[in-house]
Amino acid sequence: MPGSGSGLSVQRCLTFTTGLVECLCFAGAVFGWASLVFVLKEEGYFSSLCVNGTGVNGTHILDCAGQDEQFSLIFTIASFMNNFLTLPNGFLFDRFGTTVTRLYGIFLYTIGTVMVAFSTSALAILLFPALSLLAVGGILFLMTNMQVGNLFGSRRSTIITLYNGAFDSSSALFLVIKLLHERGIALRSSFLFLSACSVVHLLRTFFLLPRKLIPYPLPDNYTYGITCGKSDNRIGEVAENGDAQKVEEVPLNKDASAKQEKSFRDCLLSRFFMWHLLWLSVMQLRHYLFIGTLNPMLQRLTAGESSLVSQYTNAFAITQLCGVLCAPWNGLIMDRHKGKPRAEGESEQEVDLRATVLSLFLTALQCLLFSICASTPYLPLQYLTFVLQVLNRSFLYGGNAAFISVA
């Protein structure tokens, strides 16, 4: 078909670009919680929990520990739901494919934004389900986008880590909402706009993504999406020549025919997976603890000075934008062996796994430095803490996704 090659290239570039925008602007918004908390406090959410107290020198102060506990609890529940539902969401993705999973994710995300939009100080309880829905819907956006890396062969790990970096950077969305709020744009208007953006997510689901899954390695002449001019519109399973291309029959790697594929249970119970899960869980818990307690920590270090809290909250959110810039470094580290000849008898999977060692070591080192800075009660040092946090978070999630894809 004349010109079909360039058409496929344009479609894949559009899929990649729109996926990057989706992850960058929507997927990980919930992790910008500190910026939204600042706005919610100004709107009087849970303000009834603030009580008059007495300071050390006998002065009267407003003790808002109860309010901070509620905001921390909201983020804790959202983080728990985000991780607890990962396994069933993964099953949903494997069993029903991209379209069904994304429709489910878009529904959750839209309901979450609508609930925040119509919450008030009197209906602050709506924030509990709303943030959980935003977290789960957002991670489904990321989950369904990471397979786009399969379209780009040797740059697969780079694409996966780039998307994870964009996911990290999307936490700056709540900073934008905070800045708009300071300029008179109502919180409700901002979240209703996010709800309306679901139309874009739907269009992308049907036109720029497969109905099932993108296989790896990618078959020749692989096509996906709704294709004009074809009588058979089975999405993601029709090759360019019109022959059905069964996704599940594509081997996972070139050595698959020579190896007996391990069962899901064997992989799940392997020491390799268990140690990696422990490694990921410890560092992820550290990041969740930092994000969930950032606002009260800044309140304590600034002695409650609102302008300073706002300044450091903005600085934290701005550094999150750099996540999309940091993540590809990790991908390049993991892809550095691509195109080089393998040693005799060495499989591609073994080469890929060996390439992850440096990435995992750097990630652990970053987390150690980040934890030391975050634990030091010195306000100016928190600027360095923010930089280390976004760098480590980008390496952690991007590297984890790439590692799981090759392990």
N, C-alpha and C positions, 0 to 999 in steps of 0.2 A: 504494500500500500504506500504510494508516494507520500512523502512527508510525515509518515506515521512516527518515525523515530524522533523527529523534533517535537511532534505532538506529545509523545510520551514524556520527553524530557521536560517540556513546559508543565505538564500535569504534575510530574514528580516535584519540580521546583515549587509549584504552587502549594502542593501538599506539605512540603517541608516548611515553606515560609509561613503559611497560615497556621500550621501546627506550632511553630515557634511563637507567633503572636498570641495564640490561644494560651500556651503555657506561661508566657511572659505577662499577660494582662489579666488572667483569671484564675489559673489552676491553684496556685499556692497562696492566695490572698489571705487566708485565715492566719498565716504565720506572721502577718503584719499586725497582729493583735494589739501590740503596745500602742500603735498610732490610733487605732480605733478606740481603745480604752480612754485615751485622753479626750476624745470627742464625746464619748458616752458620759464621762464624768462631768463635762461642761453641760450636758443635757440633763443632768440630774438623775441618771440611772443608779438605783440602789442608794441614793443619797440619804434615805431614811435610816440607813445603818450607821451613819456617822454620828458620833456622840461627843459631847463636850468633855474634855479631860483637863488634867493639870500637868504642866511640864515640870522638868527637874527643878527649875528656879521659881516655881509657883505660878507661872503665867498660865492663862487659859489657852488651850489648844483644841483643835477639832480633830478627834481621833477617828479616822476612816478605815481602820483595820478590817472591820466587817465588810465594808464595801470592796476593799481590795481582795478579800477572801472570795467573794462572789465572782468577781471578774476572773480570778485565778481558777476557780472551780469550773467556770464556763469553758476556758481554754483547755483545762485538764480533761474534761469530758469529751470535747471535740477531738483532742489528740488521741484519746483512747479509742473513740469510735473510728477514727481515721485508720488506726492500726488494727483494731479488732476485726473490722470488716474487710481487711485486705485479702484474706484467704477466700471468703465467699465471693468477693468481687473478682478475684482471679479465676475462680471456678466458673463464674458467670461469663467472663471474657473467653475462656477456653471452650466452654460448652456452646454458647450462643453467638459468639463473634463480636465484631466491632460495632455494628449498627445497634443491636439490642443493648449492648453495654453502654454506649454513648447516649442513647435515648434515656436510659435509666439515670445516668449521671447528669444529663442536662435537666431532667425533671427535678432531681434532688437540689441541684445548684439554684435553679430558678425559684423553687419553693423557699430555699434558704434566704435568698436576696429579698424576696417579697416579705418574708417574716421580719427581717431586720428593718425593711422600709416602713412597715406598719407597727413596729414596736414603739413604745413611748416609755417615759420614766414610770408610768403607772403599769405598763405591760412589759416591764424589763425581763420578766420570766421567759418571754419569747426568744430571748437571746440564747437560751440553753439548747433548744432544738435547732435554731437557725444556724449557729456556728458549726454544729455537728453536721448538718446537711451540706454546708459550704465546704467543709473539710473533706467529706466523703465524695461529693460531686467533683471537687477539684482534683482529687487523686485519681479519679476515673478518667478525667481529661488527660492527665499525664500518662496513665497506664495505656490508654488506647493510642497515644501519640508515639510512644517509644518504639513501636514496631516500624515506624517510618524509617528508622535507621537501616532496616533490611533492604530498602530501595537503593542504598548507596554503598553496598559492598564493602570495600576496604576502609571506608570512613564510618563504618557502622558504630563503633564505640564512641567516636567523636560526636556523632549526631545524638546518640543516647545521652551522653554527658552534657551536651549543649542544651538539650531539652530539660534535663534535670536542673541545670543552672538557671534556665529561664523560669522554671517552677520556683526556685528560690527567690529570684528577683521579683516575682509577681507579688511578694509580700509588701512591696512598695505601693501597691494599689491603695491600701488603706492610708498611706501617707498622702496620696493625691486627694483622697476623700477628706482627710484632715485639713489640708491646705484650702480646699474648696469650701469647707465649712467655715474656716476663718475668714473667707471672703464673702460669706453670706449665702452660700449654696446649702440648702437644707439636706440633712442626712437622708431623708426620704427620697428626695429627687435623685441623689447619687445612686442609691440602691435600686430604684425603679429603672434607671438607665441600664444598670447591670442586668436586670431582669429582661429588658428588651433586647439585649445583645444575644439572648438565647436563640433568636432567629438566625443569627450568623452561625452559631454552633450547629444548628439543624441543617443549614445549607451545606456546610462543610462535611457533615456526616454522610449526606447522600451523594454529593458530587465529587468529593476529593479523598474519600476513604473507602476501603473494601467492605463488603457486607460481612465477610468472615475475618480471616487473618492474613497478613502479609507473610509469605513463607520465606525461609532462609535456609540455604542459598536461594536466590531469586531465579525462577525459571526464565528461559528466554521468551521474549515477547509477552511478558506478564502485563496484564492490564487490570484495571479496577475502576470503580466508580460507575456512574450511569453514563454509558457511551452512546452518543447519537449515531443513527444510521445502522444500528445492529438490531436484528429481530430478537436476539437472545440477550437479555440484559442482566444475566446472573452476575452480580457484582463480585469482583475479586476472584472469580473462578473461570473467566473466559479469556483465553489467550488471544493474541492479536489475529491469529489465523482462523479464529472461530472455534477451535477445538476446546472442549472442556478441560480445564486444568485443575485437577483435584488437589487442593491445598494439603490435605492430610497425607497424600502419598509422596510429598516432597521429602527427601531425606534431610535430617538435621545437619549432617555434615558429610564430607566426602568419604569418611571412614565408616559411615553408619552401616553399610552393607556387610562390613567385616566384623562388626561388633554387635553383641546382643544388647538391645536397649534396656536400660535399667527401669524398673517400675517406679512410680511416683513414691511409693512407700519406702523403697530402698534409698532414694535420693533424700527423702525427708528425714530419715533416721540415720543418715550417714554422719560420721564425726566431722567430716568436712563441712557439711551444711550447718550442723549444730554449733560448731565453734564460730563460724561466720555470723550466724544469727546472734550469738552472745556478743560478739564484737560490735555488731551493728546496734544492738539493743542498748548497750551501755552508753555509746556515744550519742545515740538518738535521745535517750533519756536526759543526757546532759544539756542538749540543745532545747528540749521542751521545757526543762526546768528554768533555763535562762530566759526564754521568751515569755513564759508564763509569769515570771516574777520580776521582769524588767522594770515595769512601772513603779511598783512599790520600792524596788531597790534604788531607783533614781530619786524617788520621793525622800528616801532616807539619806542618801548621799548629798542631796541639795538642800536638806532641811526644809523640804516642802515648798521651795521657791518655784512657782508655776512657770515662769519664763525659762528658767534653766532646765526644768523637766521637759518642756516643749522643745528646747534647743537640742538636747541629747536624744530625745525621741525622734526628731527629724533626722539627726545625724545617723542614728541606727537604721532608719528606714532608707535613707539615701545609700548607705553602704550595701543594702540588700540588692540594689540595682546592679551592683557589680558581680552578682552571682553568675549571670549569663556570660560575663567576660572571663571569670575564673574557671568555670567548668570545662571548657574545651582544652585547657592545659592538661587536665587529667586524662581526657580522651586521647590527646596526642601522645601522652606517656604510654597509654595502653595500646595504641595503634602503631607505635614506632617500629614494630617488627614486620608490619605488613609489606608485602612485596619482596621481602628478603628470602633467600632459599632456606629451607628447613634442613636440619641435620637428618642423616639417614635413619629411618625407623622412628622418627619423631612425628607425632600427629599434629594437626593444626590446633586442636584443643589444648594439647600440652604446651605449645608455644604461646597460645593466648593466656593460659593460666600463669605461666612464668612471667609474662609481661605485666601481670597485675601485682606482683610482689612489691615493686617500688611504689606503686600507687597506694597500696594498703599501708605501707610503712609511713609514707608522707602524711596520710590521713590521720593515723594514730598520733604522730608527732605534733601535728597542728592542733588536735584536740587537747593534748596535754598543755600546750602553750596557752590555748584559749581558756582552759579551766583555771590555770594559774592567774591569768590576768583578771578573769571574772570574779575570782575569789578575793582579790585585793581591794579593800575598801578605799580606793583613791579615785576621785571623780575624773580627772583628766586622763587617767589610764584607760578609761572605758572606751575612748576613741579607738585605741589599739585593740581592745576586746572586740569591738564591733567588726573591725577589719578581719581579725582572726576567725571570728564566728562565721562570717559569710564565706570566707575562703574554705574553712573546714566543712561547712555544710554543703557547699558545692561539690567538694571532693568526696564527701561521705555518700551522698545520695546518687550522684552520677557514677561514681566508682562502683557502688553496690549494684546498681542496675546493670552496668556493663559486665561486672564480675559474674552475676547470676546468669546472664545471657550466654556466657562462654563456659561456665563451670560444668 
